[in-house]
Amino acid sequence: MEKVMVFKESFSGTGKKSEKPFTMIELHDPSTLENAKFFLRQDQVIDTSKMKFKDEVIATFEMGIQNGTPRMELASLNLV
């Protein structure tokens, strides 16, 4: 599934409890006016270095399973 969204930020850090590295990407949905945060899988890389706050992007989503629960995952992100 693809959707045009607005890029807000990308953040990398280390989990407080797990002490494992993580990457989070926050997007804004202009049709619903909601913000959504997507945590990337450890083996997943999405380059956001050329994206700025408020850039329109095409977000591609896929279904994944985390801890036995299905969830929507961010698969790729491209500038419009």
C-alpha positions in Angstrom: 0.0 0.0 0.0 1.3 3.5 -0.9 0.2 6.8 0.6 1.4 10.4 0.2 2.4 11.7 3.7 4.5 14.5 5.1 7.9 13.8 6.7 8.3 15.1 10.2 11.5 13.5 11.6 13.8 10.5 11.9 15.4 9.6 15.2 17.9 6.9 16.2 18.8 6.0 19.7 19.3 3.2 22.2 16.4 1.6 24.2 16.4 2.4 27.9 15.5 -1.1 29.1 16.8 -3.3 26.2 19.8 -1.1 25.4 19.3 -2.1 21.8 19.6 0.4 19.0 16.4 1.6 17.3 15.3 4.0 14.5 12.0 5.7 14.5 10.4 7.7 11.6 7.5 10.1 12.3 5.1 10.9 9.4 2.0 13.2 9.2 -1.1 12.1 7.3 -2.6 15.2 5.7 -5.9 13.6 5.0 -6.6 12.6 8.7 -4.3 15.2 10.3 -2.7 12.5 12.5 0.9 11.8 13.2 2.3 8.2 13.1 5.5 6.9 14.4 7.1 3.8 12.8 9.9 1.9 14.4 12.1 0.1 11.9 13.2 -3.5 12.2 16.9 -3.9 13.3 17.9 -5.2 9.8 15.9 -2.5 8.0 17.4 0.7 6.6 15.5 3.7 5.2 17.6 6.6 4.1 16.1 9.9 5.3 19.2 12.0 5.0 17.9 14.0 2.1 14.4 14.6 3.7 13.5 17.8 5.5 10.7 18.6 7.9 7.4 19.0 5.9 8.7 17.3 2.7 6.0 15.3 0.9 6.9 11.6 0.7 5.4 8.5 -0.7 5.3 5.9 2.1 5.0 2.3 1.2 3.5 0.0 3.9 3.4 -3.8 4.4 2.0 -6.1 7.0 4.5 -7.6 9.4 4.4 -9.6 12.7 6.1 -8.4 15.9 5.9 -10.5 19.0 3.1 -12.6 17.4 1.0 -9.6 16.6 0.3 -8.3 13.1 1.1 -4.7 12.5 1.5 -2.1 9.7 5.2 -1.5 8.9 6.9 1.2 6.9 8.7 -0.6 4.0 10.1 2.4 2.0 10.0 6.2 1.8 10.6 8.3 -1.3 10.4 12.0 -1.9 7.5 13.1 -4.2 
